[in-house]
Amino acid sequence: MTIAFLDVHYQGSGARAACVLADSWGSEFASQTFVTDIGTVQAYEPGYFFRRELPCLLSVLRLLPSLPDAAVVDGYVWLSSEQRPGLGAYLYDALGRRTPVVGIAKSAFVGVESSRAVARVFRGASRNPLFVTVAGMELQRAQQCVRQMAGRYRIPEMMRIADRLSKGAVLTTKRAA
């Protein structure tokens, strides 16, 4: 199994997109990493974040030898109980609805309390939940996957690595012996 953890960092009019591949939901180490710089991105437009971020995610995913078995994004798949599409839903569609997409958001949207499309997942000793949404797999399964992700803290380790790579960090690869 291959899981792609994705993140994008914006600087000026450009961006850097990062993808960290893991062999399982509980992997402690990345199997591969990919980074691409995007010279010009669309300006941020409230309510249409996907227009800015989706092309960046697709750009880094094109570097992979094949589509991952699942993708994880820093954000929402669904934005309301009516399942208004968020970044993850647009990515799921762009991938031909063949690759499940799990969204991990750090902050709640208005109405999240009543949304059946969002699961709260507590990790580590954090009192703040992650808000998990998904397309292409059951929400309960996505919750289990996020709970078993490696890392002692609220943010799973593979997402932390993707974040650091998107910000220009140079990582050394560690592998289990």
VEXDREN-2710 file (C-alpha; in Angstrom, 1 decimal):
% VEXDREN-2710
k/r/px/py/pz
1/MET/0.0/0.0/0.0
2/THR/1.2/3.5/-0.8
3/ILE/-0.2/6.6/1.0
4/ALA/0.7/10.1/-0.2
5/PHE/0.8/12.9/2.4
6/LEU/0.5/16.2/0.6
7/ASP/1.1/19.9/1.6
8/VAL/1.7/23.2/-0.2
9/HIS/3.5/26.3/1.0
10/TYR/3.0/29.7/-0.7
11/GLN/5.7/32.3/-1.0
12/GLY/5.1/35.5/-3.0
13/SER/3.3/34.5/-6.3
14/GLY/4.7/30.9/-6.2
15/ALA/4.4/27.8/-4.2
16/ARG/6.3/24.6/-3.3
17/ALA/4.3/21.4/-3.2
18/ALA/5.5/18.3/-1.3
19/CYS/4.5/14.7/-1.2
20/VAL/5.6/12.2/1.3
21/LEU/5.0/8.5/0.5
22/ALA/4.5/5.9/3.2
23/ASP/4.0/2.2/2.9
24/SER/1.2/2.0/5.5
25/TRP/-1.0/4.2/7.7
26/GLY/1.3/3.6/10.7
27/SER/4.6/4.1/8.9
28/GLU/7.2/5.9/11.0
29/PHE/9.5/6.6/8.0
30/ALA/8.8/8.0/4.5
31/SER/9.5/5.6/1.7
32/GLN/10.0/8.4/-0.8
33/THR/9.6/12.2/-1.0
34/PHE/8.8/14.5/-3.9
35/VAL/8.9/18.3/-4.1
36/THR/8.1/20.6/-6.9
37/ASP/8.2/24.4/-7.2
38/ILE/5.4/26.2/-9.0
39/GLY/6.3/29.6/-10.4
40/THR/2.9/31.2/-10.3
41/VAL/-0.2/30.3/-8.5
42/GLN/-3.7/31.7/-8.5
43/ALA/-4.4/34.4/-5.9
44/TYR/-6.3/33.3/-2.8
45/GLU/-10.0/33.7/-3.2
46/PRO/-12.2/33.1/-0.1
47/GLY/-14.4/30.1/-0.6
48/TYR/-12.4/28.9/-3.5
49/PHE/-9.1/27.7/-1.9
50/PHE/-9.1/24.6/-4.1
51/ARG/-8.5/26.8/-7.2
52/ARG/-5.2/27.8/-5.7
53/GLU/-4.1/24.5/-4.1
54/LEU/-5.4/21.8/-6.4
55/PRO/-3.1/22.6/-9.3
56/CYS/-0.1/22.4/-6.9
57/LEU/-1.2/19.1/-5.5
58/LEU/-1.7/17.6/-9.0
59/SER/1.7/19.0/-10.0
60/VAL/3.6/17.1/-7.3
61/LEU/1.4/13.9/-7.8
62/ARG/2.5/13.9/-11.5
63/LEU/6.0/13.2/-10.2
64/LEU/5.0/9.8/-8.7
65/PRO/5.5/6.7/-10.8
66/SER/1.8/5.7/-10.2
67/LEU/-1.2/6.9/-8.3
68/PRO/-1.0/6.2/-4.5
69/ASP/-3.6/3.9/-2.9
70/ALA/-4.7/6.8/-0.8
71/ALA/-3.9/10.5/-0.4
72/VAL/-4.0/12.7/2.7
73/VAL/-4.4/16.5/2.5
74/ASP/-4.0/19.2/5.1
75/GLY/-7.6/20.5/5.0
76/TYR/-11.2/19.4/4.5
77/VAL/-12.7/17.0/2.0
78/TRP/-16.2/18.2/2.9
79/LEU/-17.0/21.7/4.3
80/SER/-20.5/21.2/5.8
81/SER/-23.1/18.7/6.8
82/GLU/-24.5/19.0/3.3
83/GLN/-21.2/17.8/2.0
84/ARG/-20.2/21.0/0.2
85/PRO/-16.9/20.0/-1.5
86/GLY/-13.6/21.2/-0.1
87/LEU/-10.1/20.7/-1.4
88/GLY/-10.1/17.0/-0.8
89/ALA/-13.3/16.4/-2.8
90/TYR/-11.9/18.3/-5.7
91/LEU/-8.7/16.2/-5.5
92/TYR/-10.7/13.0/-5.3
93/ASP/-12.6/14.0/-8.5
94/ALA/-9.3/15.0/-10.3
95/LEU/-7.9/11.6/-9.5
96/GLY/-10.8/9.9/-11.2
97/ARG/-12.5/8.9/-8.0
98/ARG/-10.0/6.0/-7.8
99/THR/-7.9/7.2/-5.0
100/PRO/-9.5/7.7/-1.5
101/VAL/-8.7/11.2/-0.1
102/VAL/-8.5/11.8/3.7
103/GLY/-8.7/15.4/4.9
104/ILE/-7.0/16.3/8.2
105/ALA/-7.9/19.8/9.3
106/LYS/-6.6/21.6/12.4
107/SER/-9.5/24.1/12.8
108/ALA/-13.2/23.8/12.8
109/PHE/-15.6/25.4/10.3
110/VAL/-18.9/27.0/11.4
111/GLY/-21.4/24.2/11.9
112/VAL/-18.9/21.4/12.3
113/GLU/-20.6/20.3/15.5
114/SER/-23.7/19.2/13.5
115/SER/-21.9/17.7/10.6
116/ARG/-22.0/13.9/10.1
117/ALA/-19.3/14.3/7.4
118/VAL/-16.7/15.2/10.0
119/ALA/-15.1/13.0/12.7
120/ARG/-13.0/14.4/15.6
121/VAL/-9.8/12.6/16.3
122/PHE/-7.7/13.2/19.3
123/ARG/-4.0/12.3/19.1
124/GLY/-1.3/12.3/21.6
125/ALA/-1.9/14.3/24.7
126/SER/-3.6/17.1/22.7
127/ARG/-7.0/18.4/24.0
128/ASN/-7.7/19.8/20.5
129/PRO/-9.0/17.4/17.9
130/LEU/-8.1/17.0/14.3
131/PHE/-11.2/17.2/12.0
132/VAL/-11.2/14.3/9.6
133/THR/-13.3/14.1/6.4
134/VAL/-13.0/11.6/3.6
135/ALA/-14.0/10.6/0.0
136/GLY/-13.7/7.1/-1.3
137/MET/-13.7/5.2/2.0
138/GLU/-15.9/5.1/5.1
139/LEU/-15.5/7.9/7.6
140/GLN/-15.0/5.3/10.5
141/ARG/-12.1/3.7/8.5
142/ALA/-10.5/7.1/8.0
143/GLN/-10.7/7.9/11.7
144/GLN/-8.9/4.6/12.4
145/CYS/-6.3/5.4/9.9
146/VAL/-5.6/8.8/11.4
147/ARG/-5.5/7.4/14.9
148/GLN/-2.8/4.8/13.9
149/MET/-0.6/7.3/12.0
150/ALA/2.9/7.5/13.5
151/GLY/3.8/10.4/15.7
152/ARG/3.4/11.3/19.4
153/TYR/1.7/14.6/18.8
154/ARG/-1.5/15.9/17.4
155/ILE/-0.2/16.2/13.9
156/PRO/0.8/12.9/12.3
157/GLU/4.5/12.6/11.6
158/MET/4.1/12.1/7.8
159/MET/2.0/15.3/7.7
160/ARG/4.7/17.2/9.7
161/ILE/7.4/16.0/7.2
162/ALA/5.3/17.1/4.2
163/ASP/4.8/20.5/5.8
164/ARG/8.6/20.9/6.4
165/LEU/9.4/19.8/2.9
166/SER/6.9/22.3/1.4
167/LYS/8.7/25.0/3.4
168/GLY/12.1/24.1/2.0
169/ALA/13.5/21.8/4.6
170/VAL/16.2/19.3/3.5
171/LEU/15.5/16.0/5.3
172/THR/17.8/13.1/5.8
173/THR/16.1/9.7/5.2
174/LYS/15.9/7.4/8.2
175/ARG/15.0/3.8/7.6
176/ALA/14.3/1.0/10.1
177/ALA/17.2/-1.5/10.3
END
